Amino acid sequence: MIGQDGGVPIPPLRRNPVQRRSAERLGRILDACAELLDEVSYEELSTRAVAERAGVPIGSVYRFFSNKRAMAEALAHRNLDEYAERITRRLAASGVSATSGVSATSDAGGAGGGGWREAMDVVVDEYLAMKRGAPGFALIEFGHPVPATEPPEQPNHLVADRLRTLLADRLGGGRDEAAEERLRVAFLLAVETADALLRLAFRMDPEGDPAIVAETKELLRAYLARVLD
């Protein structure tokens, strides 16, 4: 489902899918949109081409979306949902406790152990995996291209809030209102910083420059330790 996590706005659909068949059709439309964005620019993307690739009538596209911008928004939110699910699966597989954030064999404060440090490494690794392999992700990611004349969206705010909610159990509790606000700002700055550095990594190397990726992880650990340790 799109935008199912609390606090993340659901992108506007003209009609929400109710039946399974309708939901599957919506999924095919978004899959086709993602595939085409690996082949053409956002400006060249058209709703008709998406309909043809998805094997649905053009009316089915307009049943859900008023234009390609709305379709790109829905794809961006689906990417964020998938990103959150991938992180959740990785952390569950690593044996990190859902309540303490500490793995059975490591100390939360250890430089290479579990807890929030491990969680942040997973956050970076799963972003890299999507950047390298998820259809359409290289162009859309968690936002969508907008003309230079329009105000930019702020997808990193959504990403930061989603990650903070997702990792809440691993970040510890008992903070007062001021400390929670400091954590919110710290996560936003961490996401903005990682976004800029990882974009640089992919400009230097199509697969993401390993040295820049490693330094990004170190920077995130050092910065977030100020509010999490």
PLY file of the C-alpha trace (Angstrom):
ply
format ascii 1.0
element vertex 229
property float x
property float y
property float z
element edge 228
property int vertex1
property int vertex2
end_header
0.00 0.00 0.00
1.10 3.57 -0.56
2.03 5.76 2.38
0.76 3.29 4.95
3.14 4.33 7.73
1.84 6.91 10.19
2.90 10.49 9.59
3.64 10.08 5.90
1.12 11.83 3.63
-0.67 9.54 1.20
-0.23 10.82 -2.36
-3.51 11.93 -3.85
-5.20 9.31 -6.03
-8.29 10.10 -8.00
-9.68 6.76 -6.89
-8.31 4.46 -4.22
-8.17 0.80 -5.27
-10.68 -1.26 -3.32
-10.65 -4.61 -5.05
-7.52 -6.72 -5.47
-7.80 -6.50 -9.24
-7.78 -2.71 -9.09
-4.79 -2.68 -6.73
-2.88 -4.99 -9.07
-3.64 -2.69 -11.99
-2.34 0.28 -10.02
0.81 -1.71 -9.25
1.34 -2.48 -12.95
0.95 1.19 -13.81
3.58 2.22 -11.27
5.88 -0.61 -12.38
5.59 0.61 -15.97
6.26 4.18 -14.91
9.41 3.07 -13.07
10.65 1.01 -16.02
10.15 3.86 -18.47
12.02 6.29 -16.23
15.08 4.07 -16.68
14.74 4.58 -20.43
13.55 8.18 -20.90
13.68 11.46 -19.01
10.82 12.70 -16.86
10.04 15.31 -19.50
9.70 12.58 -22.15
7.52 10.38 -19.97
3.86 10.27 -21.00
0.76 8.71 -19.48
0.03 7.03 -22.83
3.43 5.34 -22.88
2.87 4.15 -19.30
-0.52 2.73 -20.23
0.95 0.88 -23.21
3.80 -0.55 -21.14
1.42 -1.61 -18.36
-1.00 -3.18 -20.86
-3.97 -1.17 -19.61
-6.32 1.33 -21.29
-5.29 4.99 -20.96
-8.50 5.50 -19.00
-7.17 3.21 -16.29
-4.22 5.53 -15.76
-6.47 8.57 -15.49
-8.74 6.69 -13.12
-5.91 6.92 -10.57
-3.84 9.92 -11.67
-4.68 13.32 -13.08
-1.27 13.67 -14.78
2.24 12.22 -14.83
3.32 14.39 -11.89
0.74 12.68 -9.67
1.97 9.33 -10.97
5.58 10.24 -10.12
4.48 11.28 -6.63
2.82 7.91 -6.09
5.94 6.12 -7.33
8.11 8.16 -4.95
5.90 7.23 -2.00
5.94 3.58 -3.04
9.74 3.79 -3.12
9.71 5.11 0.44
7.41 2.29 1.54
9.69 -0.29 -0.09
12.76 1.33 1.48
11.19 1.12 4.94
10.21 -2.51 4.38
13.72 -3.43 3.24
15.25 -1.82 6.32
12.78 -3.61 8.59
13.56 -7.00 7.02
17.33 -6.46 7.28
17.17 -5.46 10.93
14.89 -8.38 11.75
17.29 -10.77 10.03
20.26 -9.32 11.93
18.78 -10.33 15.28
18.58 -6.79 16.64
16.10 -6.59 19.51
12.92 -4.72 18.62
12.78 -3.17 22.07
16.36 -2.37 22.95
18.02 -2.21 19.55
20.84 -4.38 20.85
21.83 -7.60 19.12
22.31 -10.68 21.22
26.05 -10.69 20.62
26.99 -7.01 20.62
26.98 -3.90 22.74
24.84 -0.96 21.54
27.72 1.43 22.05
30.28 -0.72 20.24
31.81 0.75 17.14
30.97 -2.25 14.99
28.08 -3.75 16.94
24.32 -3.56 16.97
21.93 -0.88 18.08
21.51 2.40 16.27
24.93 2.21 14.59
24.05 -1.06 12.90
20.64 0.36 12.01
22.18 3.42 10.32
24.56 1.22 8.31
21.50 -0.72 7.12
19.77 2.57 6.22
22.71 3.48 3.96
23.15 -0.01 2.52
19.49 -0.37 1.53
19.50 3.07 -0.11
22.55 1.97 -2.13
20.82 -1.27 -3.13
17.78 0.61 -4.38
19.90 3.19 -6.16
21.74 0.43 -7.99
18.83 -1.83 -8.85
15.32 -0.49 -8.25
13.63 0.52 -11.55
13.19 4.27 -11.89
14.77 4.97 -8.51
17.82 6.75 -9.89
15.58 9.55 -11.18
12.64 9.64 -8.76
14.04 8.32 -5.47
11.70 9.60 -2.72
10.70 12.80 -4.48
10.05 13.69 -8.10
11.53 16.02 -10.71
9.89 19.43 -10.91
10.33 22.23 -13.44
12.77 24.94 -12.38
9.89 27.42 -12.18
8.12 25.44 -9.44
9.08 25.38 -5.76
11.10 22.30 -4.80
9.52 19.57 -2.74
11.11 18.46 0.53
11.20 14.66 0.31
14.09 14.46 2.78
11.78 15.71 5.52
9.52 12.73 4.82
12.48 10.34 4.73
13.89 11.66 8.03
10.54 11.43 9.80
9.87 7.97 8.39
13.27 6.67 9.51
12.92 8.19 12.97
9.53 6.50 13.39
10.78 3.22 11.93
13.83 3.09 14.19
12.14 4.48 17.32
12.64 1.29 19.34
16.31 1.24 18.43
16.94 4.88 19.33
15.94 4.57 22.97
13.22 6.51 24.77
12.65 8.65 27.82
13.45 11.95 26.11
11.74 15.17 27.06
10.18 17.43 24.43
13.37 19.42 23.87
15.44 16.26 23.40
12.91 14.83 20.94
13.07 18.05 18.91
16.85 17.87 18.91
16.64 14.28 17.65
14.18 15.31 14.92
16.53 18.04 13.70
19.53 15.70 13.93
17.83 13.09 11.76
16.86 15.69 9.18
20.44 16.98 9.01
21.78 13.42 8.84
19.48 12.58 5.93
20.30 15.81 4.09
24.03 15.25 4.58
23.90 11.60 3.52
21.83 12.54 0.47
24.45 15.05 -0.69
27.40 12.74 -0.03
25.84 9.68 -1.67
24.92 11.74 -4.72
28.61 12.64 -4.90
29.50 8.94 -4.55
27.37 8.08 -7.57
28.78 10.96 -9.59
32.27 9.59 -8.94
31.34 5.96 -9.64
28.16 4.57 -11.28
28.00 1.96 -8.50
28.72 4.44 -5.71
32.33 5.24 -4.79
33.23 2.84 -1.93
35.50 5.33 -0.15
32.85 8.04 -0.10
30.21 5.54 1.07
32.47 4.42 3.92
33.19 8.01 4.95
29.48 8.79 4.85
28.78 5.99 7.32
31.55 7.21 9.63
30.23 10.76 9.47
26.68 9.64 10.33
27.89 7.59 13.30
30.00 10.44 14.66
27.29 13.05 14.23
24.38 11.02 15.62
26.45 9.84 18.59
26.09 13.39 19.95
22.36 12.83 20.47
22.06 9.04 20.76
24.94 8.06 23.09
0 1
1 2
2 3
3 4
4 5
5 6
6 7
7 8
8 9
9 10
10 11
11 12
12 13
13 14
14 15
15 16
16 17
17 18
18 19
19 20
20 21
21 22
22 23
23 24
24 25
25 26
26 27
27 28
28 29
29 30
30 31
31 32
32 33
33 34
34 35
35 36
36 37
37 38
38 39
39 40
40 41
41 42
42 43
43 44
44 45
45 46
46 47
47 48
48 49
49 50
50 51
51 52
52 53
53 54
54 55
55 56
56 57
57 58
58 59
59 60
60 61
61 62
62 63
63 64
64 65
65 66
66 67
67 68
68 69
69 70
70 71
71 72
72 73
73 74
74 75
75 76
76 77
77 78
78 79
79 80
80 81
81 82
82 83
83 84
84 85
85 86
86 87
87 88
88 89
89 90
90 91
91 92
92 93
93 94
94 95
95 96
96 97
97 98
98 99
99 100
100 101
101 102
102 103
103 104
104 105
105 106
106 107
107 108
108 109
109 110
110 111
111 112
112 113
113 114
114 115
115 116
116 117
117 118
118 119
119 120
120 121
121 122
122 123
123 124
124 125
125 126
126 127
127 128
128 129
129 130
130 131
131 132
132 133
133 134
134 135
135 136
136 137
137 138
138 139
139 140
140 141
141 142
142 143
143 144
144 145
145 146
146 147
147 148
148 149
149 150
150 151
151 152
152 153
153 154
154 155
155 156
156 157
157 158
158 159
159 160
160 161
161 162
162 163
163 164
164 165
165 166
166 167
167 168
168 169
169 170
170 171
171 172
172 173
173 174
174 175
175 176
176 177
177 178
178 179
179 180
180 181
181 182
182 183
183 184
184 185
185 186
186 187
187 188
188 189
189 190
190 191
191 192
192 193
193 194
194 195
195 196
196 197
197 198
198 199
199 200
200 201
201 202
202 203
203 204
204 205
205 206
206 207
207 208
208 209
209 210
210 211
211 212
212 213
213 214
214 215
215 216
216 217
217 218
218 219
219 220
220 221
221 222
222 223
223 224
224 225
225 226
226 227
227 228
